[in-house]
Amino acid sequence: MTAAHAEPQAGFLEMPEGLRIDRPEAADGAALWRIARDSRTLDLNSSYSYLLWCRDFAGTSAVARDAEGTPVGFVTGYVRPEHPGTLLVWQVAVDSAYRGRGLAAALLDGLTARVAAERGTTGVETTITPGNTASERLFTSFARRHGAGVEREVLFPAERFPDGGHDPEVLYRIGPLAF
């Protein structure tokens, strides 16, 4: 990692000591895949997709690194092509050894502040399956910290998933954000 890749720390929540926010690099893809797999709550994408995500969407994603530079958490996202003021947050995951320290919230704050400054985004969207209380808390507390409203609606009902057994995905629209 070069100095050009370093990111400022989150402006709203402090990063836990010894950790820093950075943009992911393609070399981080395997670590992000492992963190997602080990979360046991996220839909696990192919390892190839995490490599591509770190290459093609690094500007709208963030990784938390420990003192040695190893990824210990991440947020992946993209700016919606049809709604360039909206950052869609795809996945948030933290290594089990680092959970319970506010890392997910600090990553989310840091990423959204960076993307707002660089691209002018004013809103966040994400989808959450019913019963995922950790994600519900993460995003509703994010909205409160940023003085934003939250709208919810089912984006994809369960019957839209071709592989069956998938819960519906509820769209959370958060905004406008106050930075």
Phi, psi and omega in degrees: 000138177257167179300331180294337180275343184296146180245149172293153179290160182302140182275344185252314177244140179287142173287141174304146184306137177086358180246155177218156176266140181214168170277141177289155174239160182307325180297343180276350186306317181296319179294319178296319177300316180295318179297317178297314180300315184286346178294330181060013176236333182279152167291121183276121175273171179295154178299326178299320181295325178291324175297313178297319182301315181294333177277311191268338182236027179298328181291341180239024178225166179215151177230142172262132180242145174278185184299333179272357180091005180281132177296132179234000177186161180202160169227126175250144180199175175207156175274129183294124182303321181276348180222076187295352175271004185240127172265120174268122177270118185276304181217148173228128178210147179228135176305141185304329180290346184244006181286158177080013181243009179082014184294316181300316180294319179295320176298315181297316178298314182296316180295312184294324177295317180296313182292324177296318180292321184276328188235356178076022179292147180232359181215161178232141170236150172205164172242144182223135176281144179305137179093353177275078187294328179298315179291320177302315179294317181303311186280328176288325176289326174300314179300316179298315181300331185254013176060034185248152174278163178231125172247142181232140173202152178290122178271311180231109176292159184306323184290349178282342182277120186290338183271358177067162176074013180258134175290160175297155176254119181265125179279128173253120174254121184240122178162175351289149183273143175254117179250000000 
